[in-house]
Amino acid sequence: MKQSGFRTEKGFTLIELLLVIGIISVLAVVVFVALDPAKRFADARDARRNSDVQNILSAIHQYIIDNKGALPSGLGTTENQIGTATSGCGLVAGECNVGATACLDMSANLAKYLKSIPTDPQNGTAGTTHYSVQTDVNGIVTVRACDTEGTTAISISR
C-alpha cells in the first residue's frame, strides 16, 4: 500500500517484540516465585502423611474393637517404627526418636483393615515406613509421621 510516495507495511519492530518478551518473562518469574512449587509438593507430601497416620490409627482401633480391647502384638509404651525390617529401624532424625533396632511388623495384625501398611511418600519403604506407633499407660495409641517437612509435627492420638 502506498501513501504519499512512502511504503508502509504492517508488523512489529524488533524493539516491540523484545519488549513484549521481556514483560512476559518478568511476569512468569513473579508467578513462579509466588506459587513456589517446591513448597506445594512438600505440603502435598505432608497431607499424605496426615492421611496415612489417620488410616493407621483407625486400623489399630478397629483391631482393638474386634479383639475385645486387646492391642496388636508388639504394641507397647516404647515408640517403634512400623515396618517389616528386622534391623536398622532406629530413627533419631525428624519427629521420631526410635531407638529400637527392629521394626514393629503390624502387617499381619492390620491386614484385615488395610490393604498394605502406608509408607512415607518420600523416604518410606515396606521395611521402614517412617511412621511410628506407641501407646501410653492409659491405652491411648499415638501414631506419628517421622519425616514431616512443614513446621507442624504430624501426630494423632486416640
C-alpha positions as CSV (number, residue, x, y, z in Angstrom):
1,M,0.0,0.0,0.0
2,K,1.4,3.4,-0.9
3,Q,0.8,6.7,0.7
4,S,2.4,9.9,-0.5
5,G,5.3,8.1,-2.1
6,F,6.1,6.0,1.1
7,R,5.6,2.3,1.5
8,T,4.1,1.2,4.8
9,E,3.9,-2.5,6.0
10,K,2.1,-3.9,8.8
11,G,4.1,-5.8,11.5
12,F,6.0,-5.3,14.7
13,T,9.5,-3.9,15.1
14,L,12.3,-5.9,16.8
15,I,12.2,-3.5,19.8
16,E,8.5,-4.1,20.3
17,L,8.9,-7.9,20.2
18,L,11.8,-7.8,22.7
19,L,9.8,-5.5,25.0
20,V,6.9,-7.9,25.0
21,I,9.1,-11.0,25.6
22,G,10.8,-9.1,28.5
23,I,7.5,-8.3,30.1
24,I,6.2,-11.9,29.7
25,S,9.5,-13.2,31.3
26,V,9.2,-10.9,34.3
27,L,5.5,-11.9,34.8
28,A,6.5,-15.6,34.5
29,V,9.2,-15.3,37.2
30,V,6.8,-13.4,39.5
31,V,4.1,-16.1,39.1
32,F,6.7,-18.9,39.6
33,V,8.0,-17.4,42.8
34,A,4.6,-16.7,44.1
35,L,3.4,-20.3,43.5
36,D,6.6,-21.9,44.9
37,P,6.2,-25.4,43.6
38,A,8.7,-26.9,46.0
39,K,6.6,-25.8,48.9
40,R,3.4,-27.1,47.2
41,F,5.0,-30.5,46.8
42,A,6.1,-30.5,50.4
43,D,2.6,-29.6,51.5
44,A,1.1,-32.4,49.4
45,R,3.5,-34.9,51.0
46,D,2.6,-33.7,54.5
47,A,-1.1,-34.0,53.6
48,R,-0.5,-37.6,52.6
49,R,1.4,-38.3,55.8
50,N,-1.5,-36.9,57.8
51,S,-3.9,-39.2,55.9
52,D,-1.6,-42.2,56.4
53,V,-1.3,-41.6,60.1
54,Q,-5.1,-41.4,60.4
55,N,-5.6,-44.6,58.4
56,I,-3.0,-46.5,60.5
57,L,-4.6,-45.3,63.8
58,S,-8.1,-46.2,62.5
59,A,-7.0,-49.6,61.6
60,I,-5.4,-50.1,65.0
61,H,-8.5,-49.0,66.8
62,Q,-10.7,-51.3,64.6
63,Y,-8.3,-54.2,65.5
64,I,-8.7,-53.3,69.2
65,I,-12.5,-53.2,68.9
66,D,-12.7,-56.5,67.0
67,N,-10.4,-58.2,69.6
68,K,-12.3,-57.0,72.7
69,G,-9.7,-54.4,73.8
70,A,-6.6,-56.4,73.1
71,L,-3.7,-54.4,71.5
72,P,-2.0,-55.7,68.4
73,S,1.0,-57.8,69.3
74,G,4.2,-55.8,69.9
75,L,2.5,-52.5,70.6
76,G,3.6,-51.0,73.8
77,T,4.8,-47.9,75.6
78,T,8.1,-47.9,73.7
79,E,7.9,-46.0,70.4
80,N,8.6,-48.3,67.5
81,Q,8.8,-47.6,63.8
82,I,6.3,-49.6,61.8
83,G,7.8,-51.9,59.1
84,T,8.9,-55.3,58.2
85,A,12.7,-54.8,58.5
86,T,14.4,-57.0,61.2
87,S,17.2,-54.5,61.8
88,G,18.1,-50.9,61.1
89,C,14.8,-49.4,62.2
90,G,16.1,-46.8,64.6
91,L,15.4,-43.2,63.8
92,V,16.7,-40.2,65.6
93,A,16.1,-37.6,62.9
94,G,12.8,-35.9,62.3
95,E,10.0,-36.1,64.8
96,C,10.6,-39.6,66.0
97,N,13.2,-40.8,68.4
98,V,13.0,-44.5,67.8
99,G,16.0,-46.4,69.2
100,A,14.8,-49.9,68.6
101,T,16.8,-51.9,66.0
102,A,13.8,-54.0,64.8
103,C,10.7,-52.6,63.3
104,L,7.2,-53.4,64.6
105,D,5.6,-55.5,61.9
106,M,1.9,-54.8,62.0
107,S,1.1,-56.1,58.5
108,A,-0.4,-59.4,59.8
109,N,-2.5,-57.8,62.5
110,L,-3.8,-55.0,60.3
111,A,-4.2,-57.0,57.1
112,K,-8.0,-57.1,57.6
113,Y,-8.2,-53.3,57.9
114,L,-5.5,-52.1,55.5
115,K,-4.6,-53.5,52.1
116,S,-1.0,-52.6,52.9
117,I,0.7,-50.5,55.6
118,P,1.2,-47.0,54.3
119,T,4.8,-45.7,53.7
120,D,6.2,-42.2,53.9
121,P,5.8,-40.6,50.4
122,Q,9.5,-39.5,50.3
123,N,11.6,-41.9,52.3
124,G,9.4,-44.9,53.3
125,T,9.6,-48.5,52.2
126,A,7.7,-51.6,53.4
127,G,10.7,-52.4,55.6
128,T,10.9,-48.9,57.2
129,T,7.7,-46.9,56.7
130,H,8.9,-43.9,58.7
131,Y,5.8,-43.9,60.8
132,S,5.9,-44.8,64.5
133,V,3.4,-46.1,67.0
134,Q,3.2,-46.3,70.7
135,T,0.7,-46.5,73.5
136,D,0.7,-44.9,76.9
137,V,-0.1,-46.4,80.3
138,N,-3.8,-45.4,79.8
139,G,-4.1,-47.3,76.5
140,I,-4.1,-44.2,74.3
141,V,-2.4,-45.1,71.0
142,T,-0.3,-42.5,69.2
143,V,0.8,-42.7,65.6
144,R,3.4,-40.3,64.3
145,A,4.9,-39.4,61.0
146,C,8.7,-39.2,61.4
147,D,9.6,-37.1,58.3
148,T,7.3,-34.1,58.3
149,E,8.5,-31.3,56.1
150,G,6.4,-28.5,57.5
151,T,6.6,-26.7,60.8
152,T,3.9,-28.8,62.5
153,A,4.5,-32.3,63.7
154,I,2.1,-34.9,62.3
155,S,0.9,-37.0,65.2
156,I,-2.5,-38.3,66.2
157,S,-3.6,-39.9,69.5
158,R,-6.8,-41.7,70.3
